[in-house]
Amino acid sequence: MAVAEMPGLAQAADRIGRYRWVICGLLFAATAVNYVDRQMIGVLKPTISSELGWSETTYADVIFWFQAAYAIGYLSFGKIVDLLGARVGYSIAFVIWTLGHTLCGFAGNAFQFSAARAVLGIGESGNFPAGIKAVSDWFPARERALATGIFNAGANIGAVVTPLVVPFIVVTLGLGWRMAFVITGAFSLTWLVFWIALYRRPSESTKLTAVERAYIESDAPDPAEKIGWLKLLGYRETWAYALGKFLIDPVWWLFLFWTPDFLAKTYHLDLVSFGPPLVVIYLISDFGSIAGGWSSSRMMRAGFSANKARKLTMLVCAFLVMPIFFAQHADNLWLAVGIVGLATAAHQAFSANLYTIPSDMFPRGAVGSVVGIGGTVGAIGGMMMAKFTGYILQTTGSYTAIFAVAGSVYVLAVLMIHLLSPRLTRVDAIKDA
């Protein structure tokens, strides 16, 4: 008997078996490591800029080259993951990004730093294509947004850990910013050991019960054929996802790379003192990531279509980002922290649903490639935002115009997604062939 036919089985999914959540935990941990490595330059910006003599535009250029490499790598890793699977694809990505992160500790100027960050960007671009691929393999549609929200929450945990660990290494232990890159890079390799040991496709895993395997496979049969990039680019559904990423990803990059600078300049904080505010911001973000995935999953269990559940959740999130307009003018630190935290939480809730859309619309064999295309387009938007932010700060010293852009693009993103895919229609690649 199929799981979908077993009375009450979906409601009792946790009693079926929980190994799929072990996989989700591995994805969560990898994403946390990913964001520790990614955010360290933001936390260390004042220290590195002072020592190496960087201007605002020099820092923006370093971010730009990271994102340029990220854009190229995202497209490539989407295809790699579809061809090799999540286990091998994730392992390759992890090794590359750990190497790039560690090399930052040996950089002596902006050019060397940009080169090291480019290696980091190439590797880190594999995180989400591999993660979304693993979720599409290991979870039925009704649980994918929640699973994506949970593993996406690893980004916030990484962002929480970074401002705590980095000052400890740099200031408390007195080892300096270079050793902070080396130590965190070496420690993160622990994850790779667990990933290789524990991850298999559901059909190959010996850890699953027959009932949990049936539950994972309870959706309608999904053709696993590969779809070429050129063909994918012809679908409106691909662009619904990609343009959503183009609009919202640059704002997340802004929060990640410039929030420590915003707090330092506006409220006169330093490497040690801006740690607690950043921790609070990203703890709030963590709640948003999980709540966003839970919300649409809950609506689907209540009978809403994936289309309504995803888009209603994203629309609410779009309105919750808007108060970021006022962050620059907050008259005290913790009010600003609350405003930025609300915006980052809303972004993560929005993102958890946006990441789920490719698996709603495309067969599993194409999910990694679609995520790769969207990530590349999003990274191009991030490159533009880096240049814009550096220019505005260099010429005005104010975040007002920057936050105005950040607060307005989410409503536009929902509108674009809806116009391009009014019902999140499932792509029939065989029929279209």
N, C-alpha and C positions, 0 to 999 in steps of 0.2 A: 504493500500500500504506500502511495506517495505521501510525504509528510504533509503536503497541503491538504490531504484528505483525512488526516488523523485529527479528531476533535480536540480542540484546545492545545494542540502541540506547539503552535507558534507562541501562544501565551506562556507556555512552560519551557521555552527554549533553553533557559539556564539549567533545567534539570536534564536536558538531553545530553549535554556535554559542553565543556567550556574551552576546548583547545583552540577554537577560533579566536578566543579572547587572549590567549597566550600569544598568538601571532600578532594581534592588535597591540599587545604590550611591547613586542619587539619593534614594531613600527613606531610606536610612541617614543621608545628609548632612542631610536636612530634619529628621529626628528628633533629630539632634545639635544643630542650631540651636534646635529647639523646647525642648530641655532646658537649653541655656545660658540661654535667655530665662526659662524657668520657675524654674530653681534660683538665679538670681542673688539673689533676695530672701532665700533661706535663708543664703547665704554672707555677705550684707551685713546680716543681721538685727542683730547686735550694734552695728554702726556706725550703721545707720539708727535703731534703737531708742534709742540714746544721744542722737543729734542731735535726733530728733523727740519724745522723751519717751514712747515706747510701753511699755505693760505687756505681760505675757504674753498677756492676753486681747485687748488691742488688736491685737497681731500675729496672733493666732488669727482675729480678725474680718476682717483684710485677706485672710488665706488663705481664709476662709469665702466672701467675696464673689467671689474668683477662681473658687472651685469651684462656686458657684451659677451664675455665668455659663457656666462650662465645662459644667455639666449641661444647661443650656438649649441651648447651642451644639452639643453633641454630638448631641442628638436632631435638631436642625435640619440639621447638616452631613451626618448619615447620609443624610437624604433628598436634600439638595442633590447629594451625590456620586452617588447612584443616578440622579438625573435628568440631571445635567450631565456626569457622568464624572469620573474622577480628575484629568485634566489641568486642567480649568477649576476644579473644586471645590478642589483643592489650592492653586491660585494665589490664589483668593479668600481662603482661610483664612490663607495665608502673609502676605498684605498686611495683613490685619486684625490678626494677632497681632504683627507687627513694629511696627505703629503703636502698639498698646497697650504693648508693651515700651518703646519709645522715650519715650512719654509719662510713664513712671515717673520718668524723669530730671527732669521738671518739676514733680513733685508736692511740695507744701509741707506737707501734713498727712495724717492717716490717711484722711480722706474722699476726698481727691484720689487718694491712692495706691490706695484700694479701687476707685475708678472706673477708673483706668488698668489695674489688674490685671483688672478685669471685662472690659475690651476685649480684653486679652491672653487671658483665658479663653475668650471667644467664638471668637477665631481659632484658638487652640491646639487647641480641641476638634475641628477638622477634620483634624488630622494623622493620627490612626489610622483613622478611617473611610475617608479617601482612600488611605492606605497599604495597608490590608487589601483595599480594592477593586482597587488596582493589582496586588497580589499575586495575587488571584483571577483577574484578567484575564491575567496574564503567566506564571503558573506552573501546571503540572499538580498534582493533589492530592498526589502523592508528594513534591513539593519545597516545598510551601507552608509547612510548619512551619519548615523550614530557612531559607527566604527571610524569613519573618516574624521568626525569631530573629535573623537578621543585621540587618535594618533596625531591629528593636527594640533591638539593641545600640547603635544610635546614641544612645539615651537615656543610656547609661553613658558614652559618649565625651563627650557634652555635659556630663555631670556631672563628668567628669575635667577637661575644659578650663576649666570655670567657676572653680574655686578656684585655677587657675594664672593665668588671664587677668585676673580681677578685681583681685587684689592688685597685679598689674603696673600696671594702669591707675590704680588708686586710690592706691597707696603709692609704687611705684617712679617712675611718671611724675608723681605728685602732682596728678592731675587731679580727684580726688574721685569719690564714688559716683554723682553725677548724670551725669557724662560717661561713666561706665562703661556706663550704659544707652544713651546716645546713640550711642557709638562702636560697640558690639556690634550695635545695631539697624541702623545704616547698613551695616556690613560684611556682614551676613547677606543683604542683598538680592542679592548675587552669585548665590546659589543659584537665585533665581527666574529669572534669565536662562538658566541651563542647563536648568532644568525646562521652560520654554516651548519652548526650542530642540530638546530631545531627546525629550520624551515624546509618544508617540502610542499609541493602542490597537494591539495586535498586528496586527489586520486592516488598519490604516492605515500601519503602519511600513514604511519602505523599507530599514531596516537589517537586517531579518531574512532569513536564508536560508529557502528553502522547507522544508528539513528541520527547522530549529528551530521554524518556525511550526507544522508538523505535530506536533512533540513537545509544544509548549505546548497544542495542541488535542487531545491524545491521549486525554483522559478521555472517558467517555460524554457524548453531547450534553447540554448543560445549558440548560434553558429560561431565557430572559433576561427573562421577564415581571416586571413590577413587582408587588409585594404591598403593600397598604396597611398602615399602622401598626396600625390596629384589628385587622385580621386577624392580623398578626404577634403581637400581644399575646395572642392566643388559643392560641398554640402553647406546649406545655410546653418545647419545644426553645429557644424564645426566652428563657424564664425560667431554663433551665439555664445559659445564658451570662450572663444579666443578674445573677442572684443570685451567681454566681461572681465577677463583677466587683464587686458590692456588698460582698462580704466581703474581697477581697484588695486592691482599689485603694486603700482608705484607708491600708493599711499602707505602700504605696509612697509615697503622699503624705507620710506620717509620716517615712519615711527621707529623702525629698528635702528637705522644709522644716525638719525639726528635727534632723537628724544634726549639722550644724555647731554648733547650739546645745548639743546633748548633749556633744559633744567639748569645746566651749569651757567649759562649766560644770563638767564632771566632771574634766577634765585641764588646765584653766586655759590653753587655747589662744586665740590671737587670729586676726585676719584673715589674717596671713601664715603662722603656724605650723600652723593646721589644714588647710592646703592639701595637704601630702603624705599625711596619713591619709585624706583624702577621695579623693585620686587612687587610692590603693591599694584602698579600698572599691569604687570604681566600675570599676576594672580587673578586680577579681574578679567584679563583676556582669556585665561584658561577656562574660567566659568563660561564665557561667551562661546568659546569653541565647542564645548560639550553641549551647552544649552541649545545652540543653533542646530546641531545634528539631532539632538533629542527632539526638538520641536517638530521638525518635518517628519521624522520617523513616527512620532506620536500621532501626528495628523493623518499619516498614511494608515496607521493601525485603526484609526477612527473612521476610515472610509474615504478620506480625501485622495485624489489622484496625486501622483508624484508631481505633476505640473503645478497644481494649486499649492501643495505643501511646500515645495521648494521656493516658489515665487512669493508666496505670502510671507514666509520667513525672511527672505532676502529684502522684501520691501520694508518690513518693520526695522530690520537692521540698518537700511539706508537712512531712515529718519533718525535713528539713534546715533549715527555718526555726526550729524549736522552741528551739534553743540561745539565741535572742535573749532568752529569759527571764533569762539570766545576764549579759547585757552590762552592766547597771547595777552589777554587783558585781565586774566584772573588776578585778584589782589593778594592772594597768598598761595603758597606752594601746594598745599593739600587740595585746594579747590582745583588747581590746574591738574594735579594728579588724577583727581576724580573725572575731570572732563576727558583727559587723554585716555584714561583707563576705560571709560565708557566707549570711546571711539574705537580703541583697539579690540575690545570685547565684541563690539558690533561687527567689526571687520572679520574677526575670526569666525563668528557665527555665519556671516554671509559667505565666507570662503569655504566653510565646511559643506555648505549646500552647493556652491558653485562647483567644487571639486567632484561632487557626486553626479552632476549632470552628464558627463561623458558616458558613465556606465548606465544611465537611464536611456540614453539615445543610441548608443553604438554597441555592436557585439564585442565580446571580450577580446577578440583578436585585434581590435582597433583602438581599445581604450588607451593604451600607453601612448600610441601615436597622436591621438587627439589631445591628450594631456600635454604631450610634448609640444605640439603646435601652439596650444594656448599658453604654455609656460614661456615659449620663445616670444610670442607677441607681448605677453605681460612684462618680460624682461626688457624688451625694447621700450615699452612705456616707462619702465624704471630708469633706463638710461636717460631718457628725456627729462624725467623728474629730477635726477641727480644734477644734471646740467642746470636746470631751472633753479633748483634750490641753492646750489653754489653761487649762481649769479645774483639771485635776490639777496642772499645773506652778505655777499661781498659788497653789493652796492647800497643796500638799505639797512642791513643789520637786523631786520625785523622778520618775524614769521607770519605776519598778518596775511599777506597775499598767498603764502604757501598753504596756510590752514584753510583759506577760502576755497582753494582748489580741492583740497583734501575732503572738505565737507560736502561738496556738491556732486562728486562723480558717481556716488553709489546709486542715487536715483536714476541717473542716466544709464548706468550699467543694467539695472532692472528693466528699464524701458527697451534698451537694445536687445537684451536676451528675449524679451517677450515679442518684439517685432520680428526677430529672426526665427524664433521657434515658439509660436503661440501656444502650442500644446505639448512641447517637448516630445515631438513625434519620434517614434523609434525608427531608425534607419534600417531599411531592408536592403542590405548590400547584395544579396543574391538576386533579388528582383531587379535591382538597378544595374547589375552586371551586363 
